[in-house]
Amino acid sequence: MTTSLATALPRVEDQDLLDRVIAEQSGRPGSLLSILEKLQEHHRNKYLPMETLEYVAARTGVPQARVYSVATFYALFNLEPQGLNTVAVCRGTACHTRGSRALLERLKLQLGLSDTGREAGADKLTLTTADGRFTIRTVACFGQCALAPVVEVNHAIRGHVKEQALMREVDKLKKESGR
């Protein structure tokens, strides 16, 4: 991430948003997290492109390595374009022992997704359907172990998730998004 500000400039309309968000959060505790969160919310594909991270670093004076480190540390942030609907499956110990792996496998099957190109043993998964309507991903833990297995659907936490209920919800989202 050694790109200069001149080569990292986003489109003018994006640059206006970036500058506005950075100005709004400037000087506040935790401003970097707030800036990144707001910018990701405003991106139509719900992610943080590399040029956005570089621009934030240049405008805030925060080293690029730190901005990138924050964006990759928190499961909230995405560095790749996301689908219209996002389903995140917890893979923590409590959720795993209560069936989150079966939920994940059934979800992949229902959406026609395969992770055959993944490295064996990799524990972080992000897959997006070819039509861009769904992204499924895994997270290490939501911190809701008493509700295991936990799944987040479009930012809404669901606890004690059963396979049939999750499939009904995904079917409903398919219909709503025109598929």
C-alpha positions in Angstrom: 0.0 0.0 0.0 2.6 2.5 -1.0 0.4 4.3 -3.6 0.5 8.1 -3.5 -2.6 10.1 -3.0 -2.6 11.2 -6.6 -2.9 7.6 -7.9 -5.3 6.6 -5.1 -8.0 9.3 -5.8 -11.5 7.8 -6.2 -14.1 9.3 -8.6 -15.1 12.8 -7.8 -18.5 11.9 -6.4 -16.9 9.3 -4.2 -14.2 11.7 -3.2 -16.9 14.2 -2.0 -18.4 11.5 0.2 -15.1 10.4 1.6 -14.1 14.0 2.5 -17.5 14.6 4.1 -17.3 11.4 6.2 -13.7 12.1 7.3 -14.6 15.7 8.3 -17.6 14.6 10.3 -15.6 12.0 12.3 -12.3 13.9 12.6 -11.0 14.2 16.1 -13.5 11.8 17.7 -12.4 8.8 19.6 -12.4 5.7 17.4 -12.8 7.9 14.3 -11.0 5.5 12.0 -13.5 2.7 12.8 -16.4 5.1 12.3 -15.0 6.4 9.0 -14.5 2.9 7.6 -17.9 1.8 8.8 -19.7 4.8 7.2 -17.8 4.5 4.0 -18.6 0.8 3.7 -22.3 1.5 4.4 -22.4 4.0 1.6 -20.7 1.8 -1.0 -23.2 0.2 -3.3 -21.4 -3.2 -3.0 -20.9 -2.8 0.8 -17.1 -3.0 0.8 -14.0 -0.9 1.1 -12.0 -0.8 -2.1 -8.2 -0.5 -1.7 -8.2 3.1 -3.1 -10.7 4.1 -0.4 -8.3 2.8 2.3 -5.4 4.6 0.7 -7.4 7.8 0.5 -8.5 7.6 4.1 -4.9 7.1 5.2 -3.7 10.1 3.2 -6.5 12.4 4.4 -6.4 11.4 8.1 -2.6 11.0 8.5 -3.1 7.5 9.8 -0.4 5.2 8.3 -1.7 3.0 5.4 -0.6 -0.2 7.2 -2.8 0.7 10.2 -5.8 1.5 8.1 -5.4 -1.8 6.3 -4.8 -3.6 9.6 -8.1 -2.2 11.1 -10.0 -3.1 7.9 -8.8 -6.7 8.0 -9.0 -7.2 11.7 -12.7 -6.6 12.2 -15.1 -9.1 10.6 -17.5 -6.2 9.9 -15.3 -4.9 7.1 -15.2 -6.3 3.6 -12.4 -5.8 1.1 -14.3 -7.5 -1.7 -17.7 -6.6 -3.2 -20.6 -8.1 -1.3 -24.0 -9.4 -2.5 -27.3 -7.6 -2.1 -28.1 -9.9 0.8 -25.4 -11.1 3.3 -25.7 -14.2 5.5 -22.9 -14.7 8.0 -22.6 -18.0 9.9 -20.8 -18.2 13.2 -18.1 -20.9 13.3 -17.2 -20.4 17.0 -17.0 -23.5 19.2 -20.4 -23.2 20.7 -22.1 -22.7 17.3 -20.0 -25.4 15.7 -21.0 -28.0 18.3 -24.7 -27.0 17.8 -24.7 -27.4 14.1 -23.4 -24.3 12.3 -21.3 -26.3 9.9 -24.5 -28.1 8.7 -26.2 -24.7 8.3 -23.3 -23.4 6.3 -23.2 -26.5 4.0 -27.0 -26.3 3.4 -26.8 -22.6 2.7 -24.0 -23.1 0.1 -26.1 -25.9 -1.5 -29.3 -23.8 -1.6 -27.4 -20.9 -3.3 -25.4 -23.0 -5.6 -22.1 -22.0 -4.2 -18.9 -24.0 -4.0 -15.7 -23.3 -2.2 -13.6 -26.0 -3.9 -10.9 -23.5 -4.8 -10.3 -22.7 -1.1 -7.3 -23.7 0.8 -7.9 -26.7 3.0 -8.3 -25.7 6.6 -8.9 -22.1 5.9 -11.5 -21.0 8.5 -12.7 -17.7 6.9 -15.0 -18.1 4.0 -16.6 -15.5 1.8 -18.6 -16.6 -1.3 -20.9 -14.5 -3.5 -23.4 -15.8 -6.0 -22.7 -15.1 -9.7 -25.7 -12.8 -9.9 -24.5 -10.7 -6.9 -27.7 -11.3 -4.9 -26.1 -13.2 -2.0 -22.9 -13.3 -0.1 -22.3 -15.9 2.5 -19.4 -15.7 4.9 -18.2 -17.2 8.1 -17.2 -15.3 11.2 -15.1 -16.5 14.1 -17.6 -15.5 16.8 -20.5 -13.2 17.3 -20.2 -13.3 21.1 -23.7 -14.7 21.4 -22.8 -18.3 22.5 -25.9 -18.8 24.6 -27.9 -18.4 21.3 -25.9 -20.9 19.3 -26.0 -21.6 16.5 -26.0 -18.0 15.5 -26.5 -16.6 12.0 -26.6 -13.0 10.9 -28.9 -12.2 8.0 -28.6 -8.7 6.6 -27.2 -7.4 9.9 -30.0 -9.0 12.0 -28.7 -11.6 14.5 -30.7 -14.8 14.6 -30.2 -17.3 17.5 -31.0 -21.0 17.9 -31.2 -21.2 14.1 -32.7 -24.3 12.6 -31.9 -25.4 9.0 -35.5 -25.2 7.8 -36.1 -21.7 9.2 -32.9 -20.4 7.6 -33.8 -21.9 4.2 -37.3 -20.3 4.4 -35.6 -16.9 5.1 -33.2 -17.3 2.2 -36.1 -18.3 -0.1 -38.0 -15.2 1.0 -35.0 -13.0 0.2 -34.6 -14.7 -3.2 -38.2 -13.7 -4.0 -37.8 -10.2 -2.7 -34.7 -9.6 -4.7 -36.3 -10.8 -7.9 -34.8 -14.2 -8.3 
